[in-house]
Amino acid sequence: MISLAGKTAIVTGAARGIGAACAQAFAEHGANVVLGDVLEEQCAETAANISADTGAATLSVRSDVSDPADCAALLAACTDRFDGCDILLNNAGIIVPGSILDATIEDFDRVIAVNLRGTFLLSRLVARHMVERGTRGTIINMSSTNAVVTIPDQMPYAASKGGVQQMTRAMAMALAPHDIRVNAIGPGTILTDMLKVVIADDEARRTILSRTPMGRIGDPGEVASVAVFLASDYASYLTGETIFPDGGRLSLNYTVPVREDG
């Protein structure tokens, strides 16, 4: 079994969805977990539930990753409680609809600030911390299939996730001499609270399934399993890569028949 015992992980966007699932999985595999999110009360509740379920030590910190001061405070809270950070999962992200024709400057800047700039801000702090400590740590960034394929009216999101994927490569090359690995995860369609609203519409659900060869929507836990692998010594020779848990979406050049049980 993969063990993260003795490690401490920071997970952003951890109050719910994929972030919460990753925080839970890290804890189940023995890590201490610091959960950061702007949703302060929900994040604290998630941290308490994870601790109760797993017996792991957790800490909840209200944090906006687009704010340099909040990023510094998140890392400081981690080091004060657990002495250091071994794993960083940059999961915090937002989606604001908009195409090149109708996206506002404000919305574009807001998405980039959280999804791309936030990943840079916290990664820079944690990477410097790891280098100073001589930690053979790992940084995991949350990209998306939208870094490769795209939806016209999600242009700011696609741009941010494409940036995350390329930044992952650049970070990995810079940190390889320090034995710090950097990889990304690019989820496909995953059953989050936001998606539940979308698939309540049958036509939208069928459209999603028609582009998914495995014929079903992914579970947040399936993304979390990839995160645990990347954080562990099982991925010790893997850096600069993006793994896509997407049910085969990126390999598909057309559509597939929708399974009635999908």
PyMOL commands that set and color helices and strands:
alter all, ss='L'
color gray80, all
select helices_A, chain A and resi 17-28+40-54+68-82+105-133+145-147+155-178+193-198+202-210+220-231+233-235+249-251
alter helices_A, ss='H'
color red, helices_A
select strands_A, chain A and resi 8-12+32-37+58-62+87-90+138-142+181-185+242-243
alter strands_A, ss='S'
color yellow, strands_A
deselect
rebuild
show_as cartoon
